[in-house]
Amino acid sequence: MALFRTLRDHFPSRRQLVRGLPGYLAALLMISVTALWVFWSFGELYWEGWWGPWYIRLAYLIPGGACLLLTLVAFKWPRLGGWLIILIGGAFTIWWSNGELRRLIQLFPVSGVLVVIGVLFLLEARHRRLLRQSGWVPPDLWLLRNARYILAIGLPAIIAISWSVYWLPIVLTRFDDGDRGARLIKGNSLELVWAPEGPGWNWKQEWGGYPSWSRLALYGSPPLGFEDKPGLKNPDATSADMTLTGLCRYLSADGTTLKAQPQNVWRMPTIEEIIRSLTRDGENAGCVPQAADDSGRRRSDCSRTADKETPLWAPDQSPIYYWAAEEHDAERAYYVGYNGAVNHQPKSWGNPRHSHRCVKAP
């Protein structure tokens, strides 16, 4: 009864409740956005970021951590937090979308909506000021006073723990024999030699990423190399270019250097060859590609869940996708992830996650 009387005596009026709705909505939306970014941060940390030094891995936690910090600041100081959320949310959305309207629309639910939330917190700041002027005193109940803080911290913590419970046993036990040389991978109706580290595998460029599909395919087109090809009208290569002028064709027999003339020893692997060579715990994962959907994407049917492990992958390096020899259309080419998923990206796109690995017959 004492609790009931306390709540009754300190319960805000109907007008105060209506005026406080923007603050309640802002808190709910901000907690939801934070939860989404924490979900993304930990998911991407374990999926693509688990390699190299710790500062690389921790960088994936910045979006989720920044959202949580903004949430706590806005709960404590809604005016300051509101303006920070508007400025940071708007700037981050514009930067992440790279000026593309399609990406801007896609990002709105997880970052662009921060601008709206910031405005709601500014209204909450006004509401709190009016409450103080009216002399209203909230009930002295710790759980009620801190409910939004508990939810703001507790929900992301549950997400982070859940991701970690699932992923840590996988990433901490990845098979890595340390061999970065040429590898013969047998099994699953296939037998291929995969190129050693160097120009035929994980050849990182000065800008920090890896060559795009088109640059790999046009390597042998004059002038030799990754330079621009002034004689070409279309910068996007084709599957025929990959066969005739692809980088793999110029790789020396031992796979360590590139020659000025085609050597015709190595080539780019097909989608099926990459999938059938996936492994888990040092053994072939028994993966076979499934039929593509309407968008050209496909999954793999595996006897064991494939992972980023030797002999096919380098667990301590950033690539989690390999370009395949096939093109999806005039502008996009296929790649295969370490779990056997097949997708396509623009042929001109080179980044620290998409690499290549040449193959040859034993």
Disulfide bonds with the S-S distance in Angstrom:
Cys248-Cys358 2.03
Cys287-Cys302 2.03
